[in-house]
Amino acid sequence: MRGKSWRIAIALFVVLLAPGCGERPEATAEPSPVGGPALIRRLTESQYRHTLADLFGPEAPVVARFERELRAHGLIAAGTSEAGISAFAMEQYDAAARALADYLLAPERRAAYLPCTPRAEVAFDADCAARFVARWGERLFRRPLTEAQVARYVDAARTAAATLGDFHEGLEYALVGLLIAPQFLLRIEHVEPDPARPGGYRLDPWSRAERLAFFLTDSTPDEALLAAAASGELDTPEGLARQVDRLMGLARFEDAVRAFFRDMLEFDRFADLAKDAQIYPAWTPEVALDAQEQTLRDLVWHLVREGGDYRDLFVLGETHMTRALGVLYRQPVPPRQGFARIPLSHDGSRLGIQSHLSFLALHAHPGRSSPTLRGKAIREIFLCQEVPDPPPNVNFSLVQEGPGARPTARERLAAHNTEPACAGCHKVMDPVGLALENYDGAGIFRREENGAPIDASGFLDGTAYEDAAGLARALRDHPETPRCLVEKLYRFAVGRDTVWGERAYLDWLVEAFARAGYRVPELMRTIALSEQFFAIAPPAERRWAARTVTLEEDRP
Amino acid sequence: MSGISRRRFLRGVLGGTVVTVGLPILNCLLDDSGRAFAATGKRIPVRFGTWIWGCGMIDRLWVPEQEGTDYALPPHLEPIAPYRDRIAVLSGFDVVLDGVPNKPHVTGCLGLRTGIPTPDLEVKAPTLDVLVADVIADTRFRSIEVCSAGIERSYSYRDAGSPNPSETSPLALYRRIFGEGFVDPNAADFQPDPRDLVHKSVLSAVSEERRALLAAVGAEDRHRLDEYFTALRELEQKIALQLEPPAPVENFQKPEPPPETPVDAEIEHVLENHRLMAQLLARALQANQTRVFNVLFSDTASNLRKPGTSSTHHTLTHEEPVDPELGYQREVAWFAARSMEAWRDFLDALAAIPEGDGTLLDHCLVFAHSDCSDAKAHAVEGIPMMVAGSAGGRIRTRLPPQGPGRRHLPGGAHPDAGHGGEHRSLGYAVHGDQPPPRRAARLKRPCRVPWRRPEGGWMRILLVEDDPQLGDTVRRALAAEGYAVDWLADGAGLEAALACEAVDLLVLDVRLPGRSGIDLLRALRSGGPRIAGAVAHRLRRHRGQGARARRRRRRLPHQTLRDG
């Protein structure tokens, strides 16, 4: 296969290089931190599920339907600091809390979760209840409970036990309370003065542990991390580095990488994706799930297990595939069940994650492909270039995008390039999307459309190409590609949009990313260890000046 | 007389100039002159809902030719003929954008529902249904949202960060309403479950955290935390209701679970799911499970499609050539006709349930609307709306036989148009079938304090600033800080605005065209102590800054454009 050998060589080189990388002296020091706001972030669905699985075991039931998550600044992670909790969501969290508490405190299971044996089955054992509340409260709230908080939930347990005549049922309801409390569902960040920067602020140790854990494991801080927060270990650079390395060695680290790319690649939109069953009979719900898993497996394989270069994701020729996917990729998949690692196409024409079904089908119409949607997605997802909405009063009759007299999309979209109102944006989107026209609305390869051969040539910001493989290489070598990843990963880590003051820091990160061979885990490590990650800005200054005129009548 | 009130109403619902957010409707709802009593002796409650269909209408097939009572039903309104005496058709009203960019299929819809047009989904005020629910919903569910086209969204927002999601499957809707926690109102042997009591007390324990948490965070976060506690309180109220014996409901029978149906945007599936969900919703309303609902028949950029075709209703509106013989797009018209048939189906479901001496429909007020008029051009002028039901006799669909408005004149100006910001719409017409309201005086009163604010929640600021760029900047900045901001371009509309709106703070420009802000304030002060606070200020625009900021936002490299 073309290019395979050098990729393996690079992979080997990077793997061999890896152990020494972390200790290599930084070429430049981190710019002095500007900090961001302390946030309140709602747990994402996957963080919620991972947390409960980590605390109570993978079998613990999560009986809830989650609403679609709010996306802001291109990421759900950034939406978490803006998302509220609707009445529907509260209903669902509550149902999940009751089902889980009921399951955990069932007679056959409760021993595993009780830190003590109550003195009696019926009588209320306040001491035991307090230990139960303090233990699970600390794990769920990600910081120790205050005495008043413990007392509040013990009281709730006491009332419940008295009404229901059973100590354990009392505890069950205390646990329900903890599971729907704002301190669990929302990550409410706490701030303390930063001793290293007089007048500056940073997150307190518990909030730091929380940011680290959700960024690097997509789950709640584990006991060791909470202990590090309590002991002051996180206050020292060495202690912090120790914890970061430990977290990155956990199996959950791969979940964090998956969580980021699932977010960046907008896989949440699969929930609303429909394909016409008559036009694309091979597209099934199973294919839709496998297609997402395929891309995520490739990402984890390449970035984490192989320690590969991020940019090579766009030219990967190998993939993970199931039989159901093989039907659409026209590739034989040997095993009956599960994923096998095979080439993406028999002739090497299909390269990179942007040629996966998970990208091509997601950014297309139910019954046909869309060069415009795909071009827009490439620009926005991989290059962080915002494409504005179309002007409202466009004369769309110029664009004969529907199946009409003109056989291929290139001809149908010609008006996009000649009409001044359209050309401004479509010249940016369409040539990129047209390069993927060899793949139909479900992502299946085709040579012609309506009997006419497809011309997939085009250009991306100055680089001309002949086909989708050319686009793949142009995307790999685009200077914005790594910068965009850095920006999105940082936004994902801090849960908000980046601000103007952070550009020096971002430049520094981009530089560090390049120096580390564009390895994503190393970038995550750099972010987690940087001062900026925990720094908090002083309260925002007013951006405009207003002179207040006081009327005479108002004077005392 | 009532001309003023209608104009106010619409300027309110639609307008940016004066924002009153549909208060006459609220007034009507709050007014306790209802006459319907059920046989049980309990007054039948009023319900409110919205019904949205996407991609507007075909003018010549939808807009009635005449105003008033005896208008002939145009072809696309024919399905609703059985309900013509219970529906007011409103045509020719505009969503006044006031310079806000029109985001296709979004700005019209949300502008209509919040009274403040926005260029995106970042609503600046709660939607109408949420405000109504704050007043009338004391039921198990605050409101129920459903979408029959497989989209999990709704256009119901308390805040930009907390849209209410829609149920998309009839079976899931059934389980949510009639599954766990449902108490049959006619069950003879009601026994409160002690676990509900315990559950409720746990929720109150959690809500005790509120004070300590609010004290620890900044203003914007306080607002978001308050949202959490509002949702928690609603849950608590819901459980409290389960502890009380429910009021018996006449003619109610718990429905059977619906079959599992495919959930997608294929038109036949959508129509079937919509029928099933409408019936379930009607039963839920009858059994007092909710008082407020929002139905999204098709998404605003309508995703409806026929099986085996590569175009959706929305893409057709832009692609399909106009049929030279018919004078409109044939396929688009087909979908528009289906949408109105679905509207009929919805009314059928409400009207099928007897209640008091009428039907459930009589005790509902349903506001149906689309996101635009002509979808091809995304026009929000002449946006189609309908009001159905009479809210238990409180509202008349029932508008005067000859309204002061005119028929919507596409592209032409209304004779009234053109004198100042107040009459900017093209002219409008109301097609109703009822005698003029007898209690016109009440309708004429412009408005009342509209809604309960969430505790510690947003403050309403009225900004008077004539410089468009500056006004926009200040409005955005204040809105970003969590305030609800209304913006007037000059002092002329100020008094009318203050008469309609409870404003917490008035921000006046010192220099306004023709008049100084201080004079204006003095004049207002002499009129009575209506305003709690006012700030007159002098702002200066710093040239160049805005342009730089805009460049920063648009990160498309210039080089990209050159290459094209």
Chai-1 contact restraints between the chains, C-beta under 6 A:
chainA,res_idxA,chainB,res_idxB,connection_type,confidence,min_distance_angstrom,max_distance_angstrom,comment,restraint_id
A,I40,B,D221,contact,1.0,0.0,6.0,A-B,restraint_1
A,I40,B,R224,contact,1.0,0.0,6.0,A-B,restraint_2
A,E67,B,P165,contact,1.0,0.0,6.0,A-B,restraint_3
A,R68,B,E152,contact,1.0,0.0,6.0,A-B,restraint_4
A,E82,B,G161,contact,1.0,0.0,6.0,A-B,restraint_5
A,A83,B,G161,contact,1.0,0.0,6.0,A-B,restraint_6
A,G84,B,D159,contact,1.0,0.0,6.0,A-B,restraint_7
A,G84,B,G161,contact,1.0,0.0,6.0,A-B,restraint_8
A,G84,B,S162,contact,1.0,0.0,6.0,A-B,restraint_9
A,G84,B,R224,contact,1.0,0.0,6.0,A-B,restraint_10
A,G84,B,E227,contact,1.0,0.0,6.0,A-B,restraint_11
A,I85,B,Y228,contact,1.0,0.0,6.0,A-B,restraint_12
A,I85,B,A231,contact,1.0,0.0,6.0,A-B,restraint_13
A,S86,B,S162,contact,1.0,0.0,6.0,A-B,restraint_14
A,S86,B,N164,contact,1.0,0.0,6.0,A-B,restraint_15
A,A87,B,R142,contact,1.0,0.0,6.0,A-B,restraint_16
A,A87,B,A231,contact,1.0,0.0,6.0,A-B,restraint_17
A,A87,B,E234,contact,1.0,0.0,6.0,A-B,restraint_18
A,F88,B,N164,contact,1.0,0.0,6.0,A-B,restraint_19
A,F88,B,P165,contact,1.0,0.0,6.0,A-B,restraint_20
A,M90,B,A231,contact,1.0,0.0,6.0,A-B,restraint_21
A,M90,B,L235,contact,1.0,0.0,6.0,A-B,restraint_22
A,D94,B,L235,contact,1.0,0.0,6.0,A-B,restraint_23
A,R152,B,A205,contact,1.0,0.0,6.0,A-B,restraint_24
A,A156,B,V202,contact,1.0,0.0,6.0,A-B,restraint_25
A,A156,B,A205,contact,1.0,0.0,6.0,A-B,restraint_26
A,T159,B,S201,contact,1.0,0.0,6.0,A-B,restraint_27
A,A160,B,V198,contact,1.0,0.0,6.0,A-B,restraint_28
A,T163,B,P194,contact,1.0,0.0,6.0,A-B,restraint_29
A,T163,B,V198,contact,1.0,0.0,6.0,A-B,restraint_30
A,Y173,B,V198,contact,1.0,0.0,6.0,A-B,restraint_31
A,Y173,B,V202,contact,1.0,0.0,6.0,A-B,restraint_32
A,V176,B,V202,contact,1.0,0.0,6.0,A-B,restraint_33
A,G177,B,V202,contact,1.0,0.0,6.0,A-B,restraint_34
A,G177,B,A205,contact,1.0,0.0,6.0,A-B,restraint_35
A,G177,B,V206,contact,1.0,0.0,6.0,A-B,restraint_36
A,A181,B,V206,contact,1.0,0.0,6.0,A-B,restraint_37
A,P182,B,Y228,contact,1.0,0.0,6.0,A-B,restraint_38
A,D272,B,I151,contact,1.0,0.0,6.0,A-B,restraint_39
A,A274,B,D264,contact,1.0,0.0,6.0,A-B,restraint_40
A,A274,B,A265,contact,1.0,0.0,6.0,A-B,restraint_41
A,Q278,B,P307,contact,1.0,0.0,6.0,A-B,restraint_42
A,Q278,B,G308,contact,1.0,0.0,6.0,A-B,restraint_43
A,G367,B,T309,contact,1.0,0.0,6.0,A-B,restraint_44
A,G367,B,S310,contact,1.0,0.0,6.0,A-B,restraint_45
A,R368,B,S310,contact,1.0,0.0,6.0,A-B,restraint_46
A,Q385,B,R555,contact,1.0,0.0,6.0,A-B,restraint_47
A,Q385,B,L556,contact,1.0,0.0,6.0,A-B,restraint_48
A,E386,B,R555,contact,1.0,0.0,6.0,A-B,restraint_49
A,D389,B,K103,contact,1.0,0.0,6.0,A-B,restraint_50
A,P392,B,N102,contact,1.0,0.0,6.0,A-B,restraint_51
A,P392,B,P104,contact,1.0,0.0,6.0,A-B,restraint_52
A,P392,B,H378,contact,1.0,0.0,6.0,A-B,restraint_53
A,N393,B,A377,contact,1.0,0.0,6.0,A-B,restraint_54
A,F396,B,H318,contact,1.0,0.0,6.0,A-B,restraint_55
A,E401,B,E319,contact,1.0,0.0,6.0,A-B,restraint_56
A,G402,B,S311,contact,1.0,0.0,6.0,A-B,restraint_57
A,G402,B,E319,contact,1.0,0.0,6.0,A-B,restraint_58
A,P403,B,S310,contact,1.0,0.0,6.0,A-B,restraint_59
A,K427,B,G564,contact,1.0,0.0,6.0,A-B,restraint_60
A,V428,B,T560,contact,1.0,0.0,6.0,A-B,restraint_61
A,D461,B,T560,contact,1.0,0.0,6.0,A-B,restraint_62
A,G462,B,D563,contact,1.0,0.0,6.0,A-B,restraint_63
A,A546,B,H537,contact,1.0,0.0,6.0,A-B,restraint_64
A,R547,B,H537,contact,1.0,0.0,6.0,A-B,restraint_65
A,R547,B,R538,contact,1.0,0.0,6.0,A-B,restraint_66
A,T548,B,V535,contact,1.0,0.0,6.0,A-B,restraint_67
A,V549,B,A536,contact,1.0,0.0,6.0,A-B,restraint_68
